[in-house]
Amino acid sequence: MRVFASLVMLAALCTASPALPQVVQAPFGEVAHHVVRVDGIRFHYVIA
């Protein structure tokens, strides 16, 4: 079930509206915060 949920989340992120990155300088390198909306749900993810 967890694998299925992960695949659904990945598919949703791939088809979601484009995220607007906000790059923040952090002590350990660059961090980019992203926000996407999928079916009315707001997802926040960070790439470091």
CHARMM internal coordinates of N, CA and C (Angstrom, degrees):
IC EDIT
DIST 1 N 1 CA 1.4504
DIST 1 CA 1 C 1.5277
ANGL 1 N 1 CA 1 C 110.30
DIST 1 C 2 N 1.3315
ANGL 1 CA 1 C 2 N 117.13
DIHE 1 N 1 CA 1 C 2 N -39.24
DIST 2 N 2 CA 1.4633
ANGL 1 C 2 N 2 CA 120.90
DIHE 1 CA 1 C 2 N 2 CA -179.08
DIST 2 CA 2 C 1.5260
ANGL 2 N 2 CA 2 C 110.57
DIHE 1 C 2 N 2 CA 2 C -64.67
DIST 2 C 3 N 1.3320
ANGL 2 CA 2 C 3 N 117.42
DIHE 2 N 2 CA 2 C 3 N -38.33
DIST 3 N 3 CA 1.4662
ANGL 2 C 3 N 3 CA 121.40
DIHE 2 CA 2 C 3 N 3 CA 178.49
DIST 3 CA 3 C 1.5224
ANGL 3 N 3 CA 3 C 109.66
DIHE 2 C 3 N 3 CA 3 C -63.91
DIST 3 C 4 N 1.3242
ANGL 3 CA 3 C 4 N 116.87
DIHE 3 N 3 CA 3 C 4 N -43.33
DIST 4 N 4 CA 1.4539
ANGL 3 C 4 N 4 CA 121.05
DIHE 3 CA 3 C 4 N 4 CA 178.67
DIST 4 CA 4 C 1.5266
ANGL 4 N 4 CA 4 C 110.70
DIHE 3 C 4 N 4 CA 4 C -61.35
DIST 4 C 5 N 1.3194
ANGL 4 CA 4 C 5 N 117.53
DIHE 4 N 4 CA 4 C 5 N -44.59
DIST 5 N 5 CA 1.4653
ANGL 4 C 5 N 5 CA 121.47
DIHE 4 CA 4 C 5 N 5 CA 179.46
DIST 5 CA 5 C 1.5261
ANGL 5 N 5 CA 5 C 110.47
DIHE 4 C 5 N 5 CA 5 C -62.87
DIST 5 C 6 N 1.3260
ANGL 5 CA 5 C 6 N 117.17
DIHE 5 N 5 CA 5 C 6 N -39.09
DIST 6 N 6 CA 1.4651
ANGL 5 C 6 N 6 CA 120.49
DIHE 5 CA 5 C 6 N 6 CA 178.38
DIST 6 CA 6 C 1.5185
ANGL 6 N 6 CA 6 C 111.15
DIHE 5 C 6 N 6 CA 6 C -65.40
DIST 6 C 7 N 1.3151
ANGL 6 CA 6 C 7 N 117.06
DIHE 6 N 6 CA 6 C 7 N -40.82
DIST 7 N 7 CA 1.4673
ANGL 6 C 7 N 7 CA 120.77
DIHE 6 CA 6 C 7 N 7 CA 178.07
DIST 7 CA 7 C 1.5219
ANGL 7 N 7 CA 7 C 111.70
DIHE 6 C 7 N 7 CA 7 C -65.46
DIST 7 C 8 N 1.3166
ANGL 7 CA 7 C 8 N 116.83
DIHE 7 N 7 CA 7 C 8 N -39.28
DIST 8 N 8 CA 1.4649
ANGL 7 C 8 N 8 CA 120.56
DIHE 7 CA 7 C 8 N 8 CA 177.40
DIST 8 CA 8 C 1.5193
ANGL 8 N 8 CA 8 C 110.32
DIHE 7 C 8 N 8 CA 8 C -64.27
DIST 8 C 9 N 1.3273
ANGL 8 CA 8 C 9 N 117.18
DIHE 8 N 8 CA 8 C 9 N -42.42
DIST 9 N 9 CA 1.4642
ANGL 8 C 9 N 9 CA 121.20
DIHE 8 CA 8 C 9 N 9 CA 179.47
DIST 9 CA 9 C 1.5213
ANGL 9 N 9 CA 9 C 110.32
DIHE 8 C 9 N 9 CA 9 C -64.18
DIST 9 C 10 N 1.3189
ANGL 9 CA 9 C 10 N 117.27
DIHE 9 N 9 CA 9 C 10 N -43.20
DIST 10 N 10 CA 1.4596
ANGL 9 C 10 N 10 CA 121.07
DIHE 9 CA 9 C 10 N 10 CA 178.85
DIST 10 CA 10 C 1.5208
ANGL 10 N 10 CA 10 C 110.74
DIHE 9 C 10 N 10 CA 10 C -62.66
DIST 10 C 11 N 1.3210
ANGL 10 CA 10 C 11 N 117.48
DIHE 10 N 10 CA 10 C 11 N -44.31
DIST 11 N 11 CA 1.4637
ANGL 10 C 11 N 11 CA 121.06
DIHE 10 CA 10 C 11 N 11 CA 178.32
DIST 11 CA 11 C 1.5195
ANGL 11 N 11 CA 11 C 110.84
DIHE 10 C 11 N 11 CA 11 C -62.67
DIST 11 C 12 N 1.3261
ANGL 11 CA 11 C 12 N 117.21
DIHE 11 N 11 CA 11 C 12 N -39.53
DIST 12 N 12 CA 1.4647
ANGL 11 C 12 N 12 CA 120.91
DIHE 11 CA 11 C 12 N 12 CA 179.37
DIST 12 CA 12 C 1.5207
ANGL 12 N 12 CA 12 C 110.74
DIHE 11 C 12 N 12 CA 12 C -65.21
DIST 12 C 13 N 1.3192
ANGL 12 CA 12 C 13 N 117.25
DIHE 12 N 12 CA 12 C 13 N -41.92
DIST 13 N 13 CA 1.4607
ANGL 12 C 13 N 13 CA 120.28
DIHE 12 CA 12 C 13 N 13 CA 179.52
DIST 13 CA 13 C 1.5233
ANGL 13 N 13 CA 13 C 111.52
DIHE 12 C 13 N 13 CA 13 C -66.91
DIST 13 C 14 N 1.3211
ANGL 13 CA 13 C 14 N 117.01
DIHE 13 N 13 CA 13 C 14 N -34.06
DIST 14 N 14 CA 1.4668
ANGL 13 C 14 N 14 CA 120.40
DIHE 13 CA 13 C 14 N 14 CA -179.76
DIST 14 CA 14 C 1.5232
ANGL 14 N 14 CA 14 C 111.82
DIHE 13 C 14 N 14 CA 14 C -71.92
DIST 14 C 15 N 1.3339
ANGL 14 CA 14 C 15 N 117.35
DIHE 14 N 14 CA 14 C 15 N -28.00
DIST 15 N 15 CA 1.4571
ANGL 14 C 15 N 15 CA 120.67
DIHE 14 CA 14 C 15 N 15 CA -177.94
DIST 15 CA 15 C 1.5237
ANGL 15 N 15 CA 15 C 112.52
DIHE 14 C 15 N 15 CA 15 C -103.12
DIST 15 C 16 N 1.3055
ANGL 15 CA 15 C 16 N 117.80
DIHE 15 N 15 CA 15 C 16 N 0.05
DIST 16 N 16 CA 1.4589
ANGL 15 C 16 N 16 CA 121.90
DIHE 15 CA 15 C 16 N 16 CA -177.53
DIST 16 CA 16 C 1.5225
ANGL 16 N 16 CA 16 C 110.70
DIHE 15 C 16 N 16 CA 16 C -73.88
DIST 16 C 17 N 1.3106
ANGL 16 CA 16 C 17 N 114.92
DIHE 16 N 16 CA 16 C 17 N 166.28
DIST 17 N 17 CA 1.4589
ANGL 16 C 17 N 17 CA 119.59
DIHE 16 CA 16 C 17 N 17 CA 175.89
DIST 17 CA 17 C 1.5231
ANGL 17 N 17 CA 17 C 109.10
DIHE 16 C 17 N 17 CA 17 C -62.51
DIST 17 C 18 N 1.3270
ANGL 17 CA 17 C 18 N 117.44
DIHE 17 N 17 CA 17 C 18 N 151.50
DIST 18 N 18 CA 1.4602
ANGL 17 C 18 N 18 CA 119.72
DIHE 17 CA 17 C 18 N 18 CA -176.50
DIST 18 CA 18 C 1.5263
ANGL 18 N 18 CA 18 C 112.46
DIHE 17 C 18 N 18 CA 18 C -60.92
DIST 18 C 19 N 1.2899
ANGL 18 CA 18 C 19 N 115.04
DIHE 18 N 18 CA 18 C 19 N 142.42
DIST 19 N 19 CA 1.4625
ANGL 18 C 19 N 19 CA 121.24
DIHE 18 CA 18 C 19 N 19 CA 179.44
DIST 19 CA 19 C 1.5232
ANGL 19 N 19 CA 19 C 109.33
DIHE 18 C 19 N 19 CA 19 C -87.05
DIST 19 C 20 N 1.3119
ANGL 19 CA 19 C 20 N 115.50
DIHE 19 N 19 CA 19 C 20 N 148.88
DIST 20 N 20 CA 1.4548
ANGL 19 C 20 N 20 CA 121.41
DIHE 19 CA 19 C 20 N 20 CA 176.30
DIST 20 CA 20 C 1.5261
ANGL 20 N 20 CA 20 C 107.68
DIHE 19 C 20 N 20 CA 20 C -102.49
DIST 20 C 21 N 1.3273
ANGL 20 CA 20 C 21 N 118.02
DIHE 20 N 20 CA 20 C 21 N 108.75
DIST 21 N 21 CA 1.4645
ANGL 20 C 21 N 21 CA 119.40
DIHE 20 CA 20 C 21 N 21 CA -177.06
DIST 21 CA 21 C 1.5233
ANGL 21 N 21 CA 21 C 112.22
DIHE 20 C 21 N 21 CA 21 C -72.38
DIST 21 C 22 N 1.2987
ANGL 21 CA 21 C 22 N 115.77
DIHE 21 N 21 CA 21 C 22 N 143.52
DIST 22 N 22 CA 1.4560
ANGL 21 C 22 N 22 CA 122.85
DIHE 21 CA 21 C 22 N 22 CA 173.64
DIST 22 CA 22 C 1.5171
ANGL 22 N 22 CA 22 C 105.98
DIHE 21 C 22 N 22 CA 22 C -122.09
DIST 22 C 23 N 1.3085
ANGL 22 CA 22 C 23 N 117.46
DIHE 22 N 22 CA 22 C 23 N 105.29
DIST 23 N 23 CA 1.4595
ANGL 22 C 23 N 23 CA 121.29
DIHE 22 CA 22 C 23 N 23 CA -175.72
DIST 23 CA 23 C 1.5234
ANGL 23 N 23 CA 23 C 109.41
DIHE 22 C 23 N 23 CA 23 C -87.55
DIST 23 C 24 N 1.3275
ANGL 23 CA 23 C 24 N 115.00
DIHE 23 N 23 CA 23 C 24 N 128.63
DIST 24 N 24 CA 1.4596
ANGL 23 C 24 N 24 CA 122.15
DIHE 23 CA 23 C 24 N 24 CA -178.64
DIST 24 CA 24 C 1.5232
ANGL 24 N 24 CA 24 C 107.90
DIHE 23 C 24 N 24 CA 24 C -123.91
DIST 24 C 25 N 1.3115
ANGL 24 CA 24 C 25 N 117.14
DIHE 24 N 24 CA 24 C 25 N 134.20
DIST 25 N 25 CA 1.4662
ANGL 24 C 25 N 25 CA 121.37
DIHE 24 CA 24 C 25 N 25 CA 177.17
DIST 25 CA 25 C 1.5264
ANGL 25 N 25 CA 25 C 108.43
DIHE 24 C 25 N 25 CA 25 C -78.03
DIST 25 C 26 N 1.3108
ANGL 25 CA 25 C 26 N 118.20
DIHE 25 N 25 CA 25 C 26 N 124.63
DIST 26 N 26 CA 1.4556
ANGL 25 C 26 N 26 CA 123.36
DIHE 25 CA 25 C 26 N 26 CA -179.37
DIST 26 CA 26 C 1.5273
ANGL 26 N 26 CA 26 C 109.06
DIHE 25 C 26 N 26 CA 26 C -122.04
DIST 26 C 27 N 1.3275
ANGL 26 CA 26 C 27 N 117.85
DIHE 26 N 26 CA 26 C 27 N 161.00
DIST 27 N 27 CA 1.4596
ANGL 26 C 27 N 27 CA 120.72
DIHE 26 CA 26 C 27 N 27 CA -178.45
DIST 27 CA 27 C 1.5313
ANGL 27 N 27 CA 27 C 113.24
DIHE 26 C 27 N 27 CA 27 C -59.79
DIST 27 C 28 N 1.3294
ANGL 27 CA 27 C 28 N 117.96
DIHE 27 N 27 CA 27 C 28 N -26.44
DIST 28 N 28 CA 1.4640
ANGL 27 C 28 N 28 CA 121.38
DIHE 27 CA 27 C 28 N 28 CA -177.36
DIST 28 CA 28 C 1.5246
ANGL 28 N 28 CA 28 C 112.52
DIHE 27 C 28 N 28 CA 28 C -104.60
DIST 28 C 29 N 1.3135
ANGL 28 CA 28 C 29 N 118.66
DIHE 28 N 28 CA 28 C 29 N 14.85
DIST 29 N 29 CA 1.4672
ANGL 28 C 29 N 29 CA 121.72
DIHE 28 CA 28 C 29 N 29 CA 177.84
DIST 29 CA 29 C 1.5204
ANGL 29 N 29 CA 29 C 112.00
DIHE 28 C 29 N 29 CA 29 C 124.64
DIST 29 C 30 N 1.3165
ANGL 29 CA 29 C 30 N 114.91
DIHE 29 N 29 CA 29 C 30 N -172.51
DIST 30 N 30 CA 1.4544
ANGL 29 C 30 N 30 CA 120.59
DIHE 29 CA 29 C 30 N 30 CA -178.47
DIST 30 CA 30 C 1.5213
ANGL 30 N 30 CA 30 C 111.21
DIHE 29 C 30 N 30 CA 30 C -75.71
DIST 30 C 31 N 1.3180
ANGL 30 CA 30 C 31 N 116.21
DIHE 30 N 30 CA 30 C 31 N 140.77
DIST 31 N 31 CA 1.4564
ANGL 30 C 31 N 31 CA 122.99
DIHE 30 CA 30 C 31 N 31 CA 177.70
DIST 31 CA 31 C 1.5231
ANGL 31 N 31 CA 31 C 106.97
DIHE 30 C 31 N 31 CA 31 C -128.74
DIST 31 C 32 N 1.3310
ANGL 31 CA 31 C 32 N 116.62
DIHE 31 N 31 CA 31 C 32 N 129.77
DIST 32 N 32 CA 1.4648
ANGL 31 C 32 N 32 CA 120.80
DIHE 31 CA 31 C 32 N 32 CA 178.63
DIST 32 CA 32 C 1.5248
ANGL 32 N 32 CA 32 C 108.92
DIHE 31 C 32 N 32 CA 32 C -116.92
DIST 32 C 33 N 1.3280
ANGL 32 CA 32 C 33 N 116.22
DIHE 32 N 32 CA 32 C 33 N 121.59
DIST 33 N 33 CA 1.4579
ANGL 32 C 33 N 33 CA 122.25
DIHE 32 CA 32 C 33 N 33 CA 177.54
DIST 33 CA 33 C 1.5209
ANGL 33 N 33 CA 33 C 107.97
DIHE 32 C 33 N 33 CA 33 C -94.47
DIST 33 C 34 N 1.3228
ANGL 33 CA 33 C 34 N 116.68
DIHE 33 N 33 CA 33 C 34 N 136.19
DIST 34 N 34 CA 1.4526
ANGL 33 C 34 N 34 CA 122.12
DIHE 33 CA 33 C 34 N 34 CA 179.70
DIST 34 CA 34 C 1.5214
ANGL 34 N 34 CA 34 C 108.87
DIHE 33 C 34 N 34 CA 34 C -128.72
DIST 34 C 35 N 1.3311
ANGL 34 CA 34 C 35 N 115.05
DIHE 34 N 34 CA 34 C 35 N 148.27
DIST 35 N 35 CA 1.4577
ANGL 34 C 35 N 35 CA 120.91
DIHE 34 CA 34 C 35 N 35 CA 176.16
DIST 35 CA 35 C 1.5219
ANGL 35 N 35 CA 35 C 107.60
DIHE 34 C 35 N 35 CA 35 C -133.56
DIST 35 C 36 N 1.3334
ANGL 35 CA 35 C 36 N 116.78
DIHE 35 N 35 CA 35 C 36 N 129.31
DIST 36 N 36 CA 1.4572
ANGL 35 C 36 N 36 CA 121.81
DIHE 35 CA 35 C 36 N 36 CA 174.94
DIST 36 CA 36 C 1.5159
ANGL 36 N 36 CA 36 C 108.62
DIHE 35 C 36 N 36 CA 36 C -129.78
DIST 36 C 37 N 1.3202
ANGL 36 CA 36 C 37 N 115.82
DIHE 36 N 36 CA 36 C 37 N 153.48
DIST 37 N 37 CA 1.4655
ANGL 36 C 37 N 37 CA 121.41
DIHE 36 CA 36 C 37 N 37 CA 174.53
DIST 37 CA 37 C 1.5152
ANGL 37 N 37 CA 37 C 108.58
DIHE 36 C 37 N 37 CA 37 C -114.26
DIST 37 C 38 N 1.3296
ANGL 37 CA 37 C 38 N 115.73
DIHE 37 N 37 CA 37 C 38 N 128.17
DIST 38 N 38 CA 1.4500
ANGL 37 C 38 N 38 CA 122.35
DIHE 37 CA 37 C 38 N 38 CA 178.31
DIST 38 CA 38 C 1.5189
ANGL 38 N 38 CA 38 C 107.72
DIHE 37 C 38 N 38 CA 38 C -128.22
DIST 38 C 39 N 1.3115
ANGL 38 CA 38 C 39 N 117.01
DIHE 38 N 38 CA 38 C 39 N 117.93
DIST 39 N 39 CA 1.4663
ANGL 38 C 39 N 39 CA 122.19
DIHE 38 CA 38 C 39 N 39 CA -179.68
DIST 39 CA 39 C 1.5296
ANGL 39 N 39 CA 39 C 112.16
DIHE 38 C 39 N 39 CA 39 C 49.58
DIST 39 C 40 N 1.3268
ANGL 39 CA 39 C 40 N 116.26
DIHE 39 N 39 CA 39 C 40 N 42.21
DIST 40 N 40 CA 1.4641
ANGL 39 C 40 N 40 CA 120.97
DIHE 39 CA 39 C 40 N 40 CA 177.43
DIST 40 CA 40 C 1.5167
ANGL 40 N 40 CA 40 C 115.03
DIHE 39 C 40 N 40 CA 40 C 81.79
DIST 40 C 41 N 1.3191
ANGL 40 CA 40 C 41 N 118.06
DIHE 40 N 40 CA 40 C 41 N -0.55
DIST 41 N 41 CA 1.4625
ANGL 40 C 41 N 41 CA 121.52
DIHE 40 CA 40 C 41 N 41 CA 179.61
DIST 41 CA 41 C 1.5217
ANGL 41 N 41 CA 41 C 108.28
DIHE 40 C 41 N 41 CA 41 C -103.69
DIST 41 C 42 N 1.3351
ANGL 41 CA 41 C 42 N 116.71
DIHE 41 N 41 CA 41 C 42 N 131.70
DIST 42 N 42 CA 1.4485
ANGL 41 C 42 N 42 CA 123.16
DIHE 41 CA 41 C 42 N 42 CA -178.83
DIST 42 CA 42 C 1.5181
ANGL 42 N 42 CA 42 C 109.87
DIHE 41 C 42 N 42 CA 42 C -92.87
DIST 42 C 43 N 1.3360
ANGL 42 CA 42 C 43 N 116.56
DIHE 42 N 42 CA 42 C 43 N 123.42
DIST 43 N 43 CA 1.4565
ANGL 42 C 43 N 43 CA 122.37
DIHE 42 CA 42 C 43 N 43 CA 177.68
DIST 43 CA 43 C 1.5115
ANGL 43 N 43 CA 43 C 109.30
DIHE 42 C 43 N 43 CA 43 C -111.94
DIST 43 C 44 N 1.3130
ANGL 43 CA 43 C 44 N 116.55
DIHE 43 N 43 CA 43 C 44 N 134.09
DIST 44 N 44 CA 1.4646
ANGL 43 C 44 N 44 CA 122.55
DIHE 43 CA 43 C 44 N 44 CA 175.94
DIST 44 CA 44 C 1.5133
ANGL 44 N 44 CA 44 C 107.25
DIHE 43 C 44 N 44 CA 44 C -116.31
DIST 44 C 45 N 1.3334
ANGL 44 CA 44 C 45 N 116.62
DIHE 44 N 44 CA 44 C 45 N 127.82
DIST 45 N 45 CA 1.4535
ANGL 44 C 45 N 45 CA 119.83
DIHE 44 CA 44 C 45 N 45 CA 176.01
DIST 45 CA 45 C 1.5129
ANGL 45 N 45 CA 45 C 109.50
DIHE 44 C 45 N 45 CA 45 C -137.50
DIST 45 C 46 N 1.3330
ANGL 45 CA 45 C 46 N 115.77
DIHE 45 N 45 CA 45 C 46 N 155.25
DIST 46 N 46 CA 1.4453
ANGL 45 C 46 N 46 CA 122.91
DIHE 45 CA 45 C 46 N 46 CA -174.35
DIST 46 CA 46 C 1.5330
ANGL 46 N 46 CA 46 C 109.31
DIHE 45 C 46 N 46 CA 46 C -123.91
DIST 46 C 47 N 1.3278
ANGL 46 CA 46 C 47 N 115.96
DIHE 46 N 46 CA 46 C 47 N 134.29
DIST 47 N 47 CA 1.4568
ANGL 46 C 47 N 47 CA 121.13
DIHE 46 CA 46 C 47 N 47 CA 174.54
DIST 47 CA 47 C 1.5235
ANGL 47 N 47 CA 47 C 106.84
DIHE 46 C 47 N 47 CA 47 C -112.01
DIST 47 C 48 N 1.3265
ANGL 47 CA 47 C 48 N 116.45
DIHE 47 N 47 CA 47 C 48 N 122.38
DIST 48 N 48 CA 1.4613
ANGL 47 C 48 N 48 CA 120.86
DIHE 47 CA 47 C 48 N 48 CA -178.64
DIST 48 CA 48 C 1.5152
ANGL 48 N 48 CA 48 C 109.60
DIHE 47 C 48 N 48 CA 48 C -124.48
END
COOR INIT
IC SEED 1 N 1 CA 1 C
IC BUILD
